[in-house]
Amino acid sequence: MQKVGLVMRKIQFTEAQGPRVYAERLKAIGQELGIDIVFIAPERNVSDYDQAVGFEYEKGDLCNYDIVVDRMMKEKIDHVIYTVSGFSFLKLFFDKCVLFPHSYPNPSLTGHEMMRPFYQIVDKAVVHTDFLKQSFKDDFGVTDVDVIPIGFEEELANRYYDPSAIIQNRILWIGRDEPNRRPDIPIEYARNNPDKEVVMVFGGVRYIESMKKYQIPNNVKLHFALTREEVFTLMNSAKVYWSSSVFDTFSMPLSEAMAMGKIICRPEHPCYAHISSTHTFAGNERNWNELLNMAVASPVQASQDNRAYAFSTFSNTIMKKGYESFFENWLK
């Protein structure tokens, strides 16, 4: 079985969020295709509940090249996928390197100045959306880019889909306590709309501590580090799914929410152009209050159009087909 190294940060492997979900899904797909995806993470110190200053961004990755390269050599790996641009120097050691970015040097994102020099080294990437593919070309002149979405689990989306269990006033938000995700916005919306129930889900237990700085209204319910089954159960119970982020490279919960037939309220930034169907609505800070209230009041219980679009565009089946084609060419 051929080995492929998947280099991610230590904290990405430990939290129940997008990067970890992606890693496990890619490993499962690899096994089906006869490829062993080997998880590799540097042993970096991180805080128990929040990002340790200076350790969670690209410059800190340079301190860990010896650990990563040594592990790759011991595993006899010569193909590597890395998810943070701080490891773009791996191409000095291995001919077959590809960046699968969980972030991008967009000015809206914390640490974008640190990312940019590393992106200038990248020559091959796999991205989640056509928007990112075009961004690589426009911003860095990189054209060797494959588009493969992070697929949701069809089995879970079918098992937990039950429109009769929807709570009419429930709005679901999934994210992190980070400036780009803007958790303060749904908290303020809940404060101004006491008749709505706003459920906020955070991928890591470290956010239990950081969320204490907010005054949380009684109609906001917080959840931390849920299992995939718990996420889909909760997703099914909501009438509306809302993302308030400034920028995303893919936004897995949005695609999962579409698969569960949710009415979607998303930011109007073009990075979310792939989240587009009959009952997906783009907004901003000026109109989200009215947009969300209209979505909650909609006679539509569950959007079959959103669900069908997600299954045809973002499913694990689509992801598997994409990687089957990618590996066939890359592993030659």
N, C-alpha and C positions, 0 to 999 in steps of 0.2 A: 504494500500500500504506500503510495507516494505521500510524503509529508509536506505540508505547507504551514509555515509559522504565522500565527496571528498575534501581532504585537499590540497590546493595549496597556493603558495605565492600570496600576494596581487597583485603584478605586473604581475603575470602570468594570472590572471583573467582580467586585464585591457588592455592588449595588444592584437592586432590582429595577434597573432602568434600561433604556434603549440599547446602549453598547453591550451590556451583558446579554440581553435578549437576542441581539443580532449575532453575538458570538456563538451562543448555544444553537441558534437556528442554522448558522453556517456550518457548524460542526456536524449537525445532524444531516444536512444536505451533503456534506463531504463524505460521510460514511456511506450514504446511498450511492455516491459516485465513485467509491473506492479511493477516497482521499482522506488522509488523516490530518485534521486541522489541530495543530498543537498550540495551546494557549501559552503565551510568553508575556510576562509582566516584570518590569523592574521593581526591585525591593526598595521603594521610596517611602519615607515617613510621611503619613498624612494625618490630619487631625481627625478625631473621633466624630466630629459633628459638622465640620465646615472645611473649606479649602484652606490649607496652610499656605500662607503668603510665600510666594517664590518657588513653590514646589509643584503646583498643579498646572503650570503652563509650559510652553515650548522650551524655554531656556533650561528648565530643570531636567528635561529629558537628556540633555547632553551629558549629564553626570552619570547616566546609566547605560551608556553604550557598551562598556566592557561586560556588564552583566548580561545584556541582551545578546551580544555577539557570541559570548562564551556558551550560552545556552543553545543558540542556533547551531554552533559547531558540534556540540556534544550530541545533539539530536540529529546531526547530519542533514540539516535543512538548507536548501539553497533557493527556495522560493518563499517570499515573505509578503504578507499583507500587513500594513501598519495603519492605525486609525487616527494617529495624531501626527501632525507635520513635523514635530520635533525629532522624529525618527527618520526624516528624509535622508539623512546622511548614511543610512544603511546601504544605500546604493553603492557606496564606496567599497563595501565588503561583499555584497551579493548582487549578481547581475539582474536577477528577477525580483524586482521590488515594485509594489503597487500601493498607492495611497487610497484608502477607503475612508474619507474624512467624516468624523463625527462633529466637526466644526469647520468653519471657513473664515478667512480674514475679512469679514464684513465689518465696517466701522461701528455697527451696532453692538458687536460682541466684545466682552471683556478680553483683553489680551490680544486683540487683532494686530497690534503693532509688532508683537513678538512673532506671530504666525507668519507674517508676510515674507521675511527673508527665507524661511524654510520652504515656502511654496514656490519660490523662484528656483529651487533645486529640483522640484518634482517634474518628472517627464512622462509618468503614466498614472492614471487614476481610474478607480471605479466609483461612480457616484450614484445617488439615489434618484435624482430628478434631471430632466432636461435643462432646467434653470441652472443647476450647478455645472452641467457640461458646458453650457454657453459661457458661464462665468469663468471657468478655467481657460477657455479660449480667449475671452475678452481681456481678462486681468493678467494672465501669465503666459499666453500663447501656447498652452498645452492642448493638443488636439487628440492625443491617444487616450481617449476617455470612453469607457463603457458605462451605460446607464442600466443599473439593476436595482429595483426597489427592495426595501426590507419587507419581506412578506409577512402578513399576519397568519395565524394558525386557523385554517378553515374549519378544522374540527371544533375548536373552541367557539368560533363565531356561529356555528350551527347549533352546538349543544346548549349554549346559553341564550340563544335568541328567543325571546318570548315577549311580544308587545303587550300582552295582558299584564305584565309585571311592571310596566312603566309608571313611575310616580310623576304626576302631571307638572308639578312645580320644581322638579329637581334639575339642576344644571351641574354638569360634571366638568371639572378642570383638572388636568394632569400636568405636572411640571416640577420645577425645582425652586427653592428659595434663592434665586439669582436675579440680578438686574435685568437680564435679557428676557426672563420669563414673566416678570412683573406680577408677582402674586398679590401685590398691594391693590391691583385693579379689581380682581374678583372680590376681594375683601370689602373694598369700598362699595362695589355694586351691591353686595349682600346687605351692607349697612343701610343703603338707600332703598332697598327693596325687601323689607322684612317678610313679605309673603312668599318669597322664593327660598328654596333650599339650595345652597351652593356647597357642593362636595368637592374638596380639594385633595388630590392624591399626590404624594411625594415618594420618589423611588428609593430614597435612602433614609435610614434611621437618624442620620446626622442632622436632618432637618427638624427633628423633634425639638432640638435645642434652639436652632436658629429662628424657628417660627414663633418663639416666645416673645420676640421683640414687637410683635403685632398685637393690637387690641382686636381679638377675634369676636365678631358678633355671634349671638346664639344660633343664628340660622346658617352658620358655616360649620361643616363637619370635616375634620381633618383625618386623613389616613396615611400611613407610612409603610413602605416596603411590602406592598401586597404581592401575593402570588399571581401568576397569570390567570388562574381560575377566578380569583377574587376580583381582578381587574375586569374581566369580561362579565362577571355577575353584576358588578357595580355599574359598568357601562350599560348593560341592558336596562337597568332600572331608571336611567336618566332620560328625560325627554330631549334635552339639548346638550351637545358637547361644545365647549368653548375653549379656544386657545387665545391667550392675550400676549403671546411672545412677540418680540420685535423681529426676530429672524430665526429661521430653522433650516437645517440641511435636509431634513425629510419630515420629521414630526410623526413618528409611529402612531401615537394615540389618535391623531386625526384620521389616519387610514383605518385604524381599528374601529373608531367610532362610526365611520361610513359603513364599514362591514356590518355593524350592528344596527344599521338603519337610523342612526341618530340624525336629528337636524343639527347642522354644523354652523357655528359662528366662528369665523377665523379672521386673522388680520388681512388687510388688503395688499400687503407686500407681494411682489411677483414671485418670491420664493415659494409661495403657497399656491401657485397656479395649478399644480397637479391635483389639488383638492377642489374639484370642480364638478358639480352635478346639480340636479334639480333643486335639492334642498340644502345647498351649501351657500352661505351668505358671508360676504366680506365686509368688514367694518373697521372702525378705529375708535379712539378714545372719545370722539365727539358724538358718535351715534350708537355705541354699543349698548347703552341703557335701553334705548328704544328697540334696537335690533333684537336683543335678548328677550325683551318682554313680548315682542311680536312672535318670536320663535316659540316661546312657552305657550302662548295663546293659540298657536296654529292648530287647526283641526287634524292635521297630519299626526298620527301616532308614531309611525315608523316609516321611513322613506325606503320604499323598494328600489327606487332609482339609485339612491346613494349606495345601497347594499349591492346591487348588481354591478355598479361601476367599480366598487372596491374589489369585488371578487374577480373581475375581469382585468384589473390593473395592478393591484397590490398584493395579491394572495401569495402564499408560500409556494404554490405551484408555479406562478410567474417568476418568483425568485429562483426556484430550482432550475427552471429552463434557462434563465439568464446565466447562472453560474456554470451550468453544464456546458454552454457554448463558450463562456469565458475560459474555463479551465482547459477545455479541449485545445484552444489556441495557445494559452499562456504556458501550459505545462509541457509543450512539445520539447 
